[in-house]
Amino acid sequence: MSALESQMPPVRHAQVNGIEMAYYEAGPRQGVPIILCHGFPELAFSWRHQIKALAAAGRWVIAPDQRGYGLTSRPEAVTDYDLAHLTGDLVGLLDHLGVAKAIFCGHDWGGIIVWQMPLLHPDRVAGVIGLNTPFMARAPADPIEIMRNRFGEEMYIVHFQKPGEADAVLDGDVAKAMGFFMRRPAPETPAASGGLSANFSGLPDETTPTSTFALIRMVELYDPAVDPRPALLSPDEMAVFVESFQRTGFTGGINWYRNFTRNWAMSEGVDQQVRVPGLMVMAEKDAVLPPSAADGMEAYVADLEKALVKDSGHWTQQEKPEDVNRIILDWLARRFPT
């Protein structure tokens, strides 16, 4: 039995928003469900520890493989991966489940989506949990142009705009790429600062070295033999990610990044106030989304609580599952009692 089969509920499928979405569901079908939204390059499998804990606590929990990932459809058009489609997929999932509102919990890119849900679909959202990813208000100009001017062409989000280039590097050796990504912070790593936080625009902070974001170049040069960072996953868990991305490639996930400019243009005039309860869970040692990235969130999320997970890098729900589960369950118990 694979790690996926042993650690996840049975996969289910739904026709939503023009695609077939694979999702995993657990817990009693009662109360307000929690929808867990993964980031890049991840899968619903990233939430295996939270699915188990939430279901054990009597919570209804659903984790989809999102558009472009895993067992879910991978449309070819880049424009099919904008925020209108990505949030629309989640609305379609609620419709499929017969649910009026849900609590949306997102990590990394999934965090961007869940903070947009109450802006774009306010009648379908009961609450939002951001894991590592804060609410990011609309940037003052095209984010890609700002990042290109500030950090150059090798900054990974800028590089992702070039069709096929980053895809080819990551697809060329999936095991190497996932081995590079799925690591804990190196011993003695200090608390993170800088990162994607500048003035709450969702752009890299000027204090962060440009080399931090030259992701594809780092993957090309990566040698696991000299990597001081401990492995995050067991061999069986790593195999779930490697086998999935060997089958799908990374283009679907990278296409989310290729809509930064489109999303920015489409968001003009959208109210930036989040009018539902919010929980922001920060990771002390996340170099890309450090705790400082959440500074100023209160101006946009009036009903906000914050919590810090110590000694965690970027993959917080997998690095520190007990801490994440405790924080989420405590907040749910107080704000959305069963």
C-alpha positions in Angstrom: 0.0 0.0 0.0 1.4 3.4 -1.0 1.7 6.3 1.5 -1.1 8.1 -0.4 -3.5 5.1 0.1 -2.5 4.6 3.7 -2.5 8.3 4.9 -5.4 9.8 2.8 -9.1 9.0 2.5 -10.3 7.5 -0.7 -10.1 9.9 -3.7 -13.4 11.4 -5.0 -14.1 13.2 -8.2 -16.4 16.1 -9.1 -17.2 18.0 -12.3 -16.7 21.7 -11.2 -16.2 24.9 -13.2 -15.4 23.0 -16.5 -12.8 20.6 -15.0 -12.8 17.3 -13.1 -11.5 17.9 -9.6 -10.1 15.2 -7.4 -10.6 15.7 -3.7 -10.3 13.9 -0.4 -13.0 14.1 2.2 -13.1 13.0 5.9 -15.1 13.6 9.1 -18.9 13.9 9.6 -20.9 15.8 7.0 -22.1 18.4 9.5 -21.3 21.9 10.5 -19.2 24.3 8.4 -16.7 22.3 6.3 -13.0 23.3 6.1 -11.5 23.3 2.6 -7.7 22.8 2.6 -5.9 24.4 -0.4 -2.3 23.5 -1.2 0.4 25.5 -2.8 3.3 25.0 -5.2 4.6 22.4 -5.8 2.3 20.4 -3.6 -0.8 18.2 -3.6 -3.8 17.6 -1.4 -1.5 15.0 0.2 0.4 17.8 1.8 -2.6 18.1 4.2 -2.6 14.5 5.3 -1.9 15.3 9.0 -4.6 18.0 9.1 -7.2 15.8 7.5 -6.7 13.2 10.1 -6.7 15.6 13.1 -9.7 17.6 11.9 -11.7 14.5 11.2 -10.8 13.1 14.6 -12.1 16.3 16.2 -15.5 15.9 14.5 -14.8 18.4 11.7 -15.9 18.0 8.1 -12.7 18.5 6.0 -12.1 18.5 2.3 -8.7 18.8 0.5 -8.7 19.0 -3.3 -5.9 18.5 -5.8 -6.2 21.9 -7.3 -6.4 22.9 -11.0 -3.3 21.7 -12.8 -2.2 19.3 -10.0 -2.4 15.6 -9.1 -5.5 13.9 -10.3 -7.4 17.1 -11.2 -7.7 18.4 -14.8 -4.8 20.4 -16.4 -6.2 22.8 -19.0 -3.7 23.9 -21.6 -4.6 27.6 -21.8 -2.5 29.8 -19.4 -5.5 32.1 -18.8 -7.4 29.1 -17.4 -5.3 29.5 -14.3 -6.2 33.0 -13.2 -7.8 33.8 -9.8 -11.3 33.8 -11.4 -10.9 30.2 -12.4 -9.1 29.1 -9.2 -11.6 30.6 -6.8 -14.4 29.5 -9.2 -13.2 25.9 -8.8 -13.7 26.1 -5.0 -17.2 27.6 -5.5 -18.0 24.7 -7.8 -16.7 22.3 -5.2 -19.1 23.8 -2.6 -22.0 23.5 -5.1 -21.1 19.9 -5.7 -21.1 19.2 -1.9 -24.3 21.1 -1.4 -22.6 23.6 0.9 -23.5 27.2 1.3 -20.4 28.4 3.1 -17.0 27.0 4.1 -13.9 27.9 6.1 -11.0 28.1 3.6 -7.5 27.3 4.8 -4.6 27.8 2.3 -0.8 27.4 2.3 1.6 29.1 -0.1 -0.3 29.8 -3.4 -3.4 28.2 -1.8 -3.2 31.0 0.8 -3.4 33.6 -2.0 -6.6 31.9 -3.2 -8.3 31.6 0.2 -7.7 35.3 1.0 -9.2 36.2 -2.3 -12.3 34.1 -1.7 -14.1 36.6 0.6 -13.3 39.4 -1.8 -14.6 37.6 -4.9 -17.2 35.3 -3.4 -18.1 36.8 0.0 -21.4 34.9 0.3 -19.6 31.5 0.2 -17.0 32.2 2.9 -17.4 31.7 6.7 -13.8 32.2 7.6 -10.2 32.2 6.3 -7.0 30.6 7.6 -3.8 31.6 6.0 -0.8 29.3 6.6 2.4 31.2 6.0 0.7 33.3 3.3 -0.8 36.6 4.5 -3.5 38.6 2.9 -1.7 40.7 0.2 -3.5 43.9 -0.8 -3.5 44.8 -4.5 -0.1 46.0 -5.6 0.3 49.6 -6.8 1.5 48.5 -10.2 1.9 45.4 -12.3 3.7 43.0 -9.9 5.8 41.3 -12.6 7.2 44.6 -13.8 8.0 45.6 -10.3 9.8 42.3 -9.6 11.6 42.4 -12.9 12.9 45.9 -12.3 13.9 45.2 -8.7 15.3 41.7 -8.9 16.0 40.9 -12.6 15.1 38.1 -14.9 16.3 35.2 -12.7 13.8 36.0 -9.9 11.7 32.9 -10.0 8.3 34.5 -10.5 9.7 36.6 -13.3 11.5 33.6 -14.8 8.2 31.6 -14.7 6.7 34.0 -17.2 8.8 32.6 -20.0 6.9 29.7 -21.6 8.5 26.3 -21.1 11.8 27.3 -19.6 11.3 26.6 -15.9 9.0 23.8 -16.7 11.7 22.0 -18.7 14.2 22.3 -15.8 11.8 20.9 -13.2 10.3 18.3 -15.4 13.8 17.1 -16.5 14.6 15.6 -13.1 11.5 15.6 -10.9 13.2 13.6 -8.1 16.0 16.2 -7.9 13.5 19.1 -8.0 11.3 17.7 -5.2 14.4 16.8 -3.2 15.5 20.4 -3.4 12.1 21.8 -2.4 11.0 19.4 0.3 13.6 20.2 3.1 13.5 21.5 6.6 15.5 24.6 7.5 19.2 23.9 8.1 20.2 23.6 11.7 20.8 27.0 13.4 18.8 28.8 10.7 17.9 32.2 12.1 14.3 33.5 12.2 13.4 34.8 8.8 13.0 38.4 7.7 12.4 40.1 4.3 10.8 37.8 1.8 7.6 38.4 -0.1 6.4 41.3 2.1 7.3 44.7 0.8 4.7 47.2 2.0 2.2 44.5 1.9 2.0 44.5 -1.8 2.9 40.8 -2.2 6.3 41.7 -3.6 9.8 40.7 -2.4 11.2 42.9 0.3 14.1 45.1 -0.7 16.2 43.7 2.2 16.0 40.1 0.8 19.0 39.1 -1.3 18.2 38.6 -4.9 19.9 35.1 -4.8 17.1 34.0 -2.5 14.7 34.1 -5.4 16.9 32.6 -8.2 15.0 29.4 -7.8 15.5 27.6 -11.1 19.2 28.4 -11.2 19.4 26.9 -7.7 17.6 23.7 -8.8 19.9 23.3 -11.8 23.0 23.5 -9.6 21.5 21.5 -6.7 23.6 18.7 -5.2 21.8 16.9 -2.4 25.1 15.5 -1.1 26.1 18.9 0.2 22.7 20.2 1.3 22.8 21.0 5.0 19.0 21.0 5.3 17.4 17.8 6.7 14.9 15.9 4.6 11.3 16.7 5.3 9.6 13.5 4.0 10.0 9.8 4.3 11.0 7.9 1.1 7.4 6.7 0.8 6.0 10.2 1.2 8.5 11.7 -1.2 7.4 9.0 -3.7 3.9 10.3 -3.7 5.0 13.8 -4.9 7.7 12.5 -7.3 5.3 10.0 -9.0 2.6 12.6 -9.3 4.8 15.3 -10.9 6.5 12.8 -13.1 3.0 12.1 -14.5 1.7 15.6 -14.7 4.8 17.8 -15.0 5.0 21.3 -13.3 3.4 23.4 -16.0 -0.1 23.5 -14.5 1.3 24.8 -11.2 3.6 27.3 -12.9 0.7 28.6 -14.9 -0.8 30.0 -11.7 2.3 32.4 -11.6 1.8 33.3 -15.3 -1.4 35.1 -14.3 0.1 37.6 -11.9 -0.3 40.5 -14.4 -3.8 39.3 -15.4 -4.9 38.9 -11.9 -3.7 42.4 -11.0 -5.5 43.9 -13.9 -8.7 42.0 -13.1 -8.6 43.1 -9.5 -8.9 46.8 -10.2 -11.8 48.2 -8.1 -12.2 45.1 -6.0 -12.8 46.0 -2.3 -9.7 44.9 -0.3 -11.4 44.4 3.0 -11.8 40.8 4.3 -15.1 40.8 6.2 -15.0 37.4 7.8 -13.0 36.0 10.8 -9.4 35.3 9.9 -6.5 33.3 11.4 -2.9 34.0 10.3 -0.5 31.2 11.1 3.1 32.3 10.6 6.3 30.2 10.3 9.4 31.5 12.1 11.9 30.3 9.6 10.1 30.6 6.3 12.5 32.6 4.1 9.9 33.4 1.4 6.9 34.1 3.5 8.4 35.2 6.9 6.3 36.4 9.9 7.1 40.0 8.9 5.0 39.4 5.7 1.9 39.5 7.9 2.7 42.9 9.3 -0.1 45.3 8.7 -2.8 42.7 7.9 -5.1 44.2 10.5 -5.7 47.1 8.2 -7.4 44.6 5.8 -8.7 41.9 8.1 -10.5 43.5 11.0 -11.3 40.2 12.8 -7.9 38.7 12.8 -5.9 36.4 15.1 -2.2 35.6 14.6 -0.2 32.6 15.8 3.5 31.7 15.3 4.9 28.2 14.7 8.5 28.1 16.0 11.3 26.5 14.2 9.3 25.9 11.0 10.4 26.6 7.5 8.1 26.9 4.5 6.3 23.5 4.6 4.7 24.2 7.9 1.7 21.8 7.8 4.2 19.0 7.1 7.1 20.2 9.2 5.1 21.0 12.4 1.8 19.2 12.0 1.0 19.0 15.7 1.5 22.7 16.2 -0.5 23.6 13.1 -3.3 21.3 14.1 -3.5 22.6 17.7 -3.6 26.2 16.5 -6.3 25.6 13.9 -8.5 23.4 16.2 -8.3 26.0 19.0 -9.4 28.8 16.7 -12.2 26.7 15.2 -13.4 25.7 18.7 -13.7 29.3 19.7 -15.0 30.9 16.4 -16.9 28.0 14.9 -17.9 25.6 17.7 -19.5 22.3 16.7 
